[in-house]
Amino acid sequence: MHSTLIVARMNPGSGTDVARLFAEFDGTEMPHLMGTRRRQLFSYHGLYFHLQDFDADNGGALIQKARTDERFIRISEDLKPFIEAYDPATWRSPADAMAQRFYSWEAGA
């Protein structure tokens, strides 16, 4: 399984709205088209963490393909009142907000 973690800033008290938008989005076939296996959203002191797990390491390629879908475009626009780039000066795409994994451990089978 491949995971990505997007870090951004979130307006205080907007978690319910953000969760609703993702529940609607995840209720479509978009997660399947993107290869998403699991999505988890976290907040901490005004920060937003979007952990997304994919079946395989090709999640990035599938997301790039899905970015032109009207549903992907719509959720991106709908999230703007609640979520903003961690560093707006350097943000061009979600890839600019992805945390870099520097350690991983899994229990043995």
NORJO-V662988 format. One record per residue. N is the residue number from 1. RES is the residue in one small letter. SS is DSSP state (a for helix, b for strand, c for the rest). OMEGA is omega in degrees with one decimal (* if undefined). Layout:
n->(N & N)
res->(RES & RES)
ss->(SS & SS)
omega->(OMEGA & OMEGA)
This chain:
n->(1 & 2 & 3 & 4 & 5 & 6 & 7 & 8 & 9 & 10 & 11 & 12 & 13 & 14 & 15 & 16 & 17 & 18 & 19 & 20 & 21 & 22 & 23 & 24 & 25 & 26 & 27 & 28 & 29 & 30 & 31 & 32 & 33 & 34 & 35 & 36 & 37 & 38 & 39 & 40 & 41 & 42 & 43 & 44 & 45 & 46 & 47 & 48 & 49 & 50 & 51 & 52 & 53 & 54 & 55 & 56 & 57 & 58 & 59 & 60 & 61 & 62 & 63 & 64 & 65 & 66 & 67 & 68 & 69 & 70 & 71 & 72 & 73 & 74 & 75 & 76 & 77 & 78 & 79 & 80 & 81 & 82 & 83 & 84 & 85 & 86 & 87 & 88 & 89 & 90 & 91 & 92 & 93 & 94 & 95 & 96 & 97 & 98 & 99 & 100 & 101 & 102 & 103 & 104 & 105 & 106 & 107 & 108 & 109)
res->(m & h & s & t & l & i & v & a & r & m & n & p & g & s & g & t & d & v & a & r & l & f & a & e & f & d & g & t & e & m & p & h & l & m & g & t & r & r & r & q & l & f & s & y & h & g & l & y & f & h & l & q & d & f & d & a & d & n & g & g & a & l & i & q & k & a & r & t & d & e & r & f & i & r & i & s & e & d & l & k & p & f & i & e & a & y & d & p & a & t & w & r & s & p & a & d & a & m & a & q & r & f & y & s & w & e & a & g & a)
ss->(c & b & b & b & b & b & b & b & b & b & c & c & c & c & a & a & a & a & a & a & a & a & a & a & a & a & c & c & c & a & a & a & a & a & c & b & b & b & b & b & b & b & b & b & c & c & b & b & b & b & b & b & b & b & c & c & c & c & a & a & a & a & a & a & a & a & c & c & c & a & a & a & a & a & a & a & a & a & a & c & c & c & b & b & b & c & c & c & c & c & c & c & c & a & a & a & a & b & c & c & c & c & c & c & c & c & c & c & c)
omega->(178.5 & -179.0 & 170.0 & 177.8 & 177.4 & 179.1 & 179.1 & 175.4 & -178.5 & 176.5 & 179.3 & 177.1 & -177.1 & -178.3 & 180.0 & 179.2 & 179.6 & 178.9 & 179.4 & 179.6 & 179.4 & 177.0 & 177.5 & -179.9 & -177.8 & 175.7 & 176.8 & 177.8 & -177.5 & 178.8 & 178.7 & -179.6 & -179.6 & -177.8 & -178.4 & 178.1 & -179.7 & 175.5 & 175.6 & 179.4 & -179.8 & 171.9 & 178.3 & 176.5 & 177.5 & 176.8 & -177.8 & 178.1 & -177.0 & -179.5 & -178.0 & 179.3 & -178.3 & 177.8 & -175.5 & -177.4 & -179.7 & -179.8 & 179.8 & 179.2 & 179.2 & 177.7 & 178.2 & 178.5 & -177.6 & -175.8 & 179.2 & 178.6 & -177.6 & 179.3 & 177.1 & 178.6 & -178.1 & -179.1 & 177.2 & 177.8 & -178.3 & -179.5 & -174.6 & 178.3 & -173.7 & -173.3 & 174.3 & -178.1 & 176.2 & 177.4 & -176.1 & -178.2 & -176.8 & -174.9 & 174.2 & -179.9 & 178.0 & 179.2 & 179.5 & -179.0 & -177.3 & 176.1 & 178.5 & 177.9 & 176.9 & 175.0 & 178.1 & 176.6 & 175.4 & 175.6 & 178.2 & -178.0 & *)
